[in-house]
Amino acid sequence: MNPHLSYNRTQQTIASTVTVAGFGFWSGVDVTLEFRPAPAETGLVFLRTEKDQEVPIPADVQYRQEVPRRTNLHANGTHVDMVEHVVAALTGLEIDNCFIWASTSEMPGVDGSSMPFVNALLNAGVVNQDNMRQAITIDSTIRVAENDAWIEARPPKTPGTMSLSYQLDYGSNVPIGPQRFSIDVCPSSFQNELAPARTFVLQSEADQLQASGRGLRVTTADLLVFDENGPVNNSLRFEDECVRHKTLDLVGDLALAGTDLHGDFEAHRTGHRLNAELVRQILFRHNFSSTLADCA
């Protein structure tokens, strides 16, 4: 019996199959996602069709690939790319078991947020299952750092909760000023405060990406592009939308633990790689091995 584990709620899946279509921001390729109900203890599992067979790719940190600016997963000889907004939507709504079939490797960028996925999943309906959901309670401070970026997990001030705090600071002479955001994550707070927050880049970054042949189909209507005057041909949904989106990414990255995490998390200028390393440290420290690996 693992003393760090608790069971605080029932597992959930969706009531019916639902689809979301769009194109990948990096590749520009059209893609359709199909969210399907899954049995208890399945977890979140992506499916790709290879040689007429559906190949599973669990949303588990051990299958994460190291790539810049996004979270990719690779297992069983295939991969899925930029999964963090999809995984965040499922986790934010406390949907624990779901198959996510993808027609191609990269997830649809849609509007740069998790909201289109949230809306589809809510339309499908969320249903309880018989099994209880596991949760790890952080028992001591765990810190991962690199240069001036760091992230910590601490024991929860309020038992049975996940609290996130993110500090965004790109320094001086950048059109995105310092921002800080904190939230106690639950389905309603995720849906209202995090899910609508969109991906953002600087104009200089967007120009570099497109010059390298990536993101050629993306326009300023698809995500937030900042020049020295602020968002280009777009308007903010929140005054602090950028830090909210970084917090949204954090929800998706922490979900690769394969279990609920109860604790207080504080991040400063962190990204996907450090977020994933914290997950690895948490699982090691608390002697937890996800059963999602069994299907890979």
Sequence and secondary structure as in RCSB ss.txt:
>XXXX:A:sequence
MNPHLSYNRTQQTIASTVTVAGFGFWSGVDVTLEFRPAPAETGLVFLRTEKDQEVPIPADVQYRQEVPRRTNLHA
NGTHVDMVEHVVAALTGLEIDNCFIWASTSEMPGVDGSSMPFVNALLNAGVVNQDNMRQAITIDSTIRVAENDAW
IEARPPKTPGTMSLSYQLDYGSNVPIGPQRFSIDVCPSSFQNELAPARTFVLQSEADQLQASGRGLRVTTADLLV
FDENGPVNNSLRFEDECVRHKTLDLVGDLALAGTDLHGDFEAHRTGHRLNAELVRQILFRHNFSSTLADCA
>XXXX:A:secstr
  TTEEEEEEEEEESS EEEEEE TTT  EEEEEEEE  TT  EEEEEEETTEEEEEE  GGGEE  TTS EEEE
TTEEEBS HHHHHHHHHTT   EEEEESSSB   TTSSSHHHHHHHHHH EEEEEEEEEEEE  S EEEEETTEE
EEEE  SSTT EEEEEEE   SS SS  EEEEEE  HHHIIIIITT   EEEHHHHHHHHHTT STT  TTTSEE
EETTEESS   SSTTHHHHHHHHHHHHHHGGGSSEEEEEEEEES  HHHHHHHHHHHHHHTT   GGGGG 
